[in-house]
Amino acid sequence: MDNKLLVENRECGECTACCVELTIEDPDLVKLPGVKCKNLHKSGGCKIYNERPKTCRDWYCMWRFMPQLSNEWRPDLKGVMIKRVFNNIPPGYEGKIALNFEIIGKKSAIHDMDFIEV
């Protein structure tokens, strides 16, 4: 996705959800979902930030692209990571934006009215 579409002045900050939740299959880094990246500092942040693999440099959760979501939707705060889906789109929905809402925090997030409305 085009980085020019990122919400202005919205940064990952202390969120490291992608460093834990994502599957990474990059020649320079392989990581299973739900496993902390070996390069994640205990206090947060990436040990190899300036040299991190292209996969890490290019990936952003959808919170970074969706201005209609408030700052409370940052994945580590909301407990929900929104990911763009490109494969296995159901028939009739090809060419449309598909999103995956992955619960990464408490399962009670599905009862949150903001979550239900979105």
N, C-alpha and C positions, 0 to 999 in steps of 0.2 A: 504494500500500500504506500502511496506517495506521502513522504514525510511533510510535504507542504500542507497536508490536510490535518496535521496535528493541532489540537486546541492550543491557541496562543497562551503562553505563560503557565501551562500545565505541565508539571514535571513529575517523574516517578517519586522523587523525594526519598523517604525511608523505605518505600515499598520494595520488597525483593521477592514478591510472589512468583514472578516468572522464573526466578532462579531456583525455585523449589518445584513448582507445579508442572512446568513444561517438559515434554519429551524433547530431547535435543539429539539429533543424529547428524552431526557435522563432522567432517574429517578431523577437525581440531578439538572436538569435544562431544562426547556421547554421555547422555544423562537420562535416567529413567524418570517418569513423572512421579511426583511426591517425594523425591529424594533431593536433598540440598546439593547444589552444585559444589564440587570440590574447591571452586574458586571463590566461594562466598565467605567473607569474613564473618566471624562469630558476632561481631557488632554490626553487621550489615555492610553492604557494598561489595564490590568485586575486586579481588586481589589483582586481576589482570585487566582492569577496565580499559586501559588504553590499547591493549593488544587482544581484547576479547574476540572470539570468532565472529565471522560475518553474520551467522545466524542470530547471535545475541545483539549485534549492532543494528540489525535490520528489523527486529521484532518489537512490536508495541501491542499492549492490550487495547481493546476498543475504548476503554475509558479515556485514553489519550486522544482519540479521534471524535468522540461524541460530546459536543458542547452542551447537549441537553441533560447530561448527567452531572450532578453536583460533585463537589470535591469529596463528599462522603462516599462516593462510589469508587474511590481508589481501592483496588482489590484487597489490600491488607486491612483496610478499614471496614469495608462492606462485607468481606468474606465471600465475595463473588468475583470471579475473573471472567470477563467477557472476551471471547476469542472469535475472530473472523474464521469462517469455515469455507473451504474452497472445494472440498471433495464430498462425494456422496450426497449431493443436493437432491432432494426428492423431485420426481418428475413434475413438471409444470412450474417449478421454481428456479429453473436454470436461468442464469444471468441476473438474478436478484442477490442482494446481500443476505447471507445466512450467518447467524450468530449462535454461538454456544455459550450458555450461561453455566459456568462450572462453579459449584459450591466448593470453596476452599476453606471456609471457616465453619462456624456452627450451622448445623442443618436448619436451625430456626430461621435462617435468612430467607427461606421461601415464604415465611409468613409476614415478612416486612412489607408494608404497603407500597413503599417505593419499588421494591422488587416486583411485586404483583403488577403494578401499573406499567412498568417498563416491559 
